[in-house]
Amino acid sequence: MSWGSLNHNDAHHAGIIAQVEPNSLAARLGVRPGDRLLAVNGHPVRDVIDVQFYAAEEEVELTIRRDGETLRLQAERDYAEPLGLTFTHPTFDVDIRRCNNLCEFCFVLQTPPRMRRTLYIKDDDYRYSFLYGHFVTLTNLTDEDWERIAEQHLSPLYVSVHATDPALRRRVLRNPQAPDVMEQLRWLGEHGIETHTQLVITPGLNDGPHLDRSIADLVTLWPAVRSVSVVPVGITRYHKYGWRPHTPEEARRVFRQVTAWQARLLPRLGVRFAYLTDEWYLVLGEPIPPREAYDDLALQENGLGMVRDFLDDWEALKEVWARSDDGKGPTQATPSSGKVQQVTLATGTLFAPFLRAVVADFAQRTGIPVSVVPVVNERLGETITVAGLLMGRDIIRQLRERPLGDLVALPRVTFDHPDRIALDDVGPAEIAQALDRPIVLVSTLSELWDHLTSAQPITP
């Protein structure tokens, strides 16, 4: 087996410890924040995966570097006792493995100039795939990486396939050295590694019969290949290669193809295997599938089932109101602040029409008017319609001249960053100040209701 194409520095670096959990093994050993973890049970550690793997023993020895001294701390681990270490970065040897492909639809290649540096990093790190569900192409792995995946049983992995035909996949990735992904997935399955795959569909490139072939090929590897997420391509105003988003007719054809595959595979496998991400349903105005249509998969990070989660939360909130002890519905309930008379709820243009219909029911039941405002993504272009890619400055510009009521609710996913900032580095506090309104971040209507009744907003 030789699918690797890169040479990596094998030098191991220390993991810098950020936090030590109380009542953990590390706390009992006297580990401190700021210590540098060099090895676990004599094994140099490259990342948190190594730490978890080598520390899964009854006796644990940590080799620590502190103030220029090397310390070896050893103890027996009590049953179910957590190791208790949090690191400043999950990988110690390199920052993150870079992608060696040049996909013409790659979002990094469509990023506007003068944005934060991390947005221009083309990550393709199998470790982040295992740890966080990031999708990777498997084109930059060394033989050592493959051996480690098998030895440490890094399962499941999340793989961007795009096309199973080797020649077409090399065209899609713009990488003439890209290995045969079917061979790679087969090898992973033979070594007990499950995978979730995705096909980002670009009209005129890998749709039509190519989509059919990809699903047909991948299903031959089920159940090692657990799923195929079918994702529409995202094209920003900075795209340079002539591709475009789907027309409604093209989106309808993809929808029919995938649902036809589901109908064929469900009786045979007991699962649908191929799944359409939420965007297809919203663009086409199709009903959101019920919970059971997702076959117990947790692929929300890839845009699959998030709208279903939103609807299920709304149904649960209505049930809570119906079971209230005093028998009063939410129309009689008064928010604890007593000040909120009207709410503005901003979101991306894709979700806004759907959200507006649900919010009308929420407003009728609570007696609090809620206005839904679709925010156009002026920075990336109007073809980028999802809330997770909204810009803070677009929100400010488009809401500033509107009647906003007493409270503005923004999508939590817009600020899905450790520093709680949007893609243009604008945070909720800056938006609250610019709009002169308190701001809350929400993912669901139950979160909005919690803010109306108890939680404190971000104030200007």
N, C-alpha and C positions, 0 to 999 in steps of 0.2 A: 504494500500500500504506500503510495507516495502522491498525495494530493496537495502537499504544501508548496507555496511559491515564495514565501518570505523567510528571511533569516532574522531572528530576534536575538537581542542581547540577553544572554542567560543569567546575567548578574542579578542576584536577589537583593532587594532593598527592604528596609524595615517598614512595618506598618505602624504609623503614628496613632497612638491610642487617644481618642477624643473623650470617651466616657467609660467609667467602670460602674457597672450595675451593682447597687447594694445587695447584700445577701447572695452574692454569686461566688463562684470559685475564684475568679480573678480578684475580687475584693478580699477574700480570705487569704489569698497569697500576698496581698499588699501591693498589687499593681496600681499605678497611679496614672491619671491623665497626663499626657506628654511623654510617657515612656514609649520606647520604640521596640516593637515585638520583632525579634529576629528569627526565632524558630519555635516550633512546637514538637515536643518529644524528639528533639534532635533533627527535625526536618526543617530546612529553610522554607519560609512561607512567602509566596508570591502575591497572595490576595486572601480575601476572607474565606474563599472556598477551601484553600489549603488549611486555614485555621480550623474551620469546622471539621474537615476530614481528619486531620491528625490529632485533634483534641477529643475525638470520640472514643476515648479509652477510660478505663477505671483510674489509671494513674496518669497524671498530666504534668509535664515539665515545660515551663515557659522560659525561653531565653530572652532576657530583656536588656536593652541598652538604656542606662540612666546616668546622666551627668558624667559621661565618659567612661563609666564602668559597665561591665557585662555581668548581669546577675542571672542565676539559674534558680527558679522558684518552682518547687515541686510539692504536690499533694495528691492524695486520693480524692477522686471526685465522688461526692455523694450521689445517690440515685436521683436522676432527673434534675440535678443541680445545674443551672445555666453557667456557661463560661463567663458571660457578662461583659463582653468587650464590644465597644463601638469604635470604629476607626474613622479618621478624617477622610479617608478615601478607600473605596472597596478594593482597589488594586494597588499593589505595592511596587511591582517591578517596572511597569510602564503606566502612563496615564490612562490610555485606552487604545485598543487595537484599531488601527485605521483601515478604511476600506480601500481595496485596490481595484475597484470597478469604477466605471464612468457612466452609469445609467443616465440617459438623457432626461428622464423624468425625476432624477434625484432631487429631493427638496433642497439639499444643501447647495446644489448648483443653481437653484432658483431663488436664493436668498438675496434680498436687497443689500446694497453696500451700506457701510457705516452702522452695522448692528453689532451686538456683543460678540466677542471672538468665538465663544463656544458654539454659536450657531453655524459656524463654517467648518466644524469638525465632522468629517465623514466617519462616524464610528461603525465598526463592524466586528465587535468583540464577542466571541462565543461565551465568555464568562458573564457578560451583562445579559446575554440571552438566558442563561441558566438562572441568574440571580433575579432579574427584573422583567423577563419576558420580552426583551428587545429582539426584533427580527434581524437575522444575520444571513449572509449568503453562503458561508462555508468555503469561500474561495481563497482565504488567506491563512489557512491553518497549516501548521507544520506537522510532521510525523509525531513529534512529541506531544502536540496538542491533541491529536487523535488518540494517542495512547492514554493521555490523561483523562480525556472524556470517558473512555471505557473503564479505566481503573477506578476513578472516583464516581462513576455512574452519574454523570451530569445530565439528569433527565428530569423534566422534558427540556428540549431545545426548541427554539422558534426560528423557522427557516424561510427566508424570502426565496421562493422558487421562480415565480413569474412565468416560466415556461419549462416544460420537461424535455422538449426537443433540444438536444445539445447545441446544435447550430443556432437555433433561434435564441436560446438562452444566452449564448455568447454575444449575439447581436444585441439583445436587450441590455445586458450588463456592459456592453462595449469592452469585453475582456476576452480576447481570443484564446487565453490560457485557462478559462473557467472549466473546472472538471465537470464530468457528468453528474448532475445532482441526484439522479436516480440511483447511481452506484453508491454515492455517499449516504443517501437516506437508507438504502438497503443495508449497508454496513452498520449504520447506527442501530437499526432494528435488530440485526443479528447479535449485537452486543447489548441488547436490552435497553437501548435509549429510545424513548418516545419522542416524536416531533409533532409540532403544530406548524403548518405551512401557510404561506399566503401567496396569492397571485394578484399583483397590482396590474389592473387591466387598462391598457392604453389603446384607444380605438385605432384600428389599422395596423397594430403591431403584434399583439398577442391575444386578440379576441377571436370570436368566431370559431372555426375548427381548431385553432390552437388552444383555446380555452377548453374545448371538449377533450382534446388529447391530453392536456395537462391533468384534468380531473380523472380521466380514465387511467392514466399511468399511475397517479398517486394512490388511487383506491386499491391498486394491486398490492400496495405495501401496508394496507390496513390490517391489524390494528396498531402496528408500530407507528405509522403516520396516523395521528388521531383526528386531524381536521385539515380542511382547506378553507381559509378565509379569502373571499373574493372582494377586492378593494378597488374602488374607482381611482384613476390617476388624479393627482392634484397638480394643476398647472397655474403658476403665478404669472404676473405681468412681466417678470424678469426671465421667463423661459426663452431659450435661444435656439431650440432645435426643431421647431415647427410642429410639435405635437399639440393637441388640444383636448379639452374635456369632452365627455360624451354628450352627444345630442340626446334629447328625450327618446328618440326612436332607438338609438344605439343602446341606451340604458335599459330600455324595455327588452331588447333582444338578450342582453346579458341576464336580466332578471328571469326571463323565460328559460334560458339555458340552464341556469343553476337550479331553479325550482324543479325543472324536469329531472335533473340528476338526483335531487332529493327524493322525488317520488319513486325513482327506480331503486335507489340505494336503501331507503328506509326499510322496506320489507326484507331485503337481503341481509343488511348489517344490523338492523335494529337502531341505527342512528342515521342522520341525514348526511354526515361526512363533509359536505360542501355547504358553506354558509355565506350569505350576503351580508355585508356590513350595513349598518343603519342608514348610511347615506342613500343607498339605492331605494329603500322604502320611502324615505322622506322626499326625495326628488320626484318619485313616481306617484306619490300620494297613496301608496299601498298600505294596508293595515299592518301594524307592527305585530310580528308573530308572538304567540303566547310563550310563556316561560319554557314549556316542555319542548318547544321547537329548537332550543339551543342545546339540548341533550347534555345538560349539566356542565357545559363548558364555561370557563371563566376567561373570556377573551375580550373583555370590555376595553382593555388598553389598546386594542386594535380596532375599536369602534364597532364592536359587535355586541349588541344586547344592552347598550347604555340607555336607549330610549325605553326598552322594556323595564329596566330597573327603575327609571323615572316613573313610569305608569304604575308599577307595582307599589312603589312608595306612596303614590297618591291614593291608591285604593286602601292601603294600610292606614293612612292618615284619616280617611273618611270612616274607616271602621273604629278607630280610636274615638273619634268624635261621637259616633253612634253609641259607643259603650260608656260614655262619660257618666260618672256617678250621679251627678245632679240631673241627668236627663236633658240638659240644655245642649243644643247644637252650637256650633261655632259662631252662628249669627248673633247669639246672645253673649258670647264671650268677648271680653274687652282686652286688648293687648295691655300688658302690665304698665307700659310707659304711658298709655292713655293719650299719646301725642300723634300716632301714625294715623293719618286720615286717607292717605293715598300713596301707592307704591309704584315706582317705575322699575320694570324688570327688563334689562338689556341682554341680548344674546346675538348669535350669528344669524345671518339671513336664512340659512338652511332650516334651522330649528324653529324660527320665529312663528311661522304660520301654524305649525303643530302646537307649539307652546301656547299660542293665543287662545286656542279652543279650550285647552285644559284650564288655563288661568281664568277664563270666564266663569267656569264652575266654581273655582276657588273663591273668586271675588263675590259671587252670589251667595255662597255658603257663609263667608266670613263677614260680609258687609263692608269690606275694605276694597275700594277700587284699585285694580292693578292694571297698569298699561304695559304692554309688551312692545319694546322698541328694537327692531332689527338693525344691527350695526354693520354697515358696509365696510369691508376690509379694503380701505383705500391704499394702504401701504403695499400689500401683496397683490391686490387686484380683486375685482368683484367676483372672479371665478373661485376664490377661496372663501368658503361660506361657513366653515365650522367655527364654533365658539372657542375652541382650544387654540386657534391661531389669530385671535383678535389682538389688536394693538391698543395699548392704553390711550395713546394720543387720538386714535380714531374714536374711541369711546368718548373722550372729552369733547372733541370737536362736534360730534353729532348729537350729544346730549345737552351741550351747554345752552343752546337756544330754545330748548323744549321746556314746557311746564313739567317739572319732575315730581311734584308732590313732596312728601316729607322724607322719603327714604328711597335710595337707589340700590337695587339688588343686581349684582354682577355674577357671571358664571365663575364658579370656583376653578374650573379647568383652565380658564384664561390665565390664571396666576399659578399654574402648576409648576413651580420652580422652588428650590430650597429657600430662596430669598423672597418668595411670594411676589414675583414681578411678572409682568407680561413680556412678550417677546421683544418689545422695544424698551425694556427696563423700567417701565412705569408701573408703580405699585398702587394699591387701593388708597393709601393715605394721600398720595398726590392727586388722584382722581377726586377724592372727597373734597380736597381743598379747592381744586379747580371748579368743581360743580357747586361748592358750598352746600353740600348735602351729606348726611351720614351714608356710609356705604356698608353693605353686608355682602359676603360671598356665599353663594348657595349652589348646591347641585340638585336639590329636590325641593318640592313644596313643603315638606315637613321641616326642612331646615329653615325655609322662609318663615314658617309659622313659629318655629322656636325663637327666631330673632324678633318677631313681632310680639311675642309674649314674655320673653325673658332675656335673651342674649343681648349683649351690648354691641352696637355697630361701631364701625371705624368712623370717627367724627372728624370734621375739617379742623 
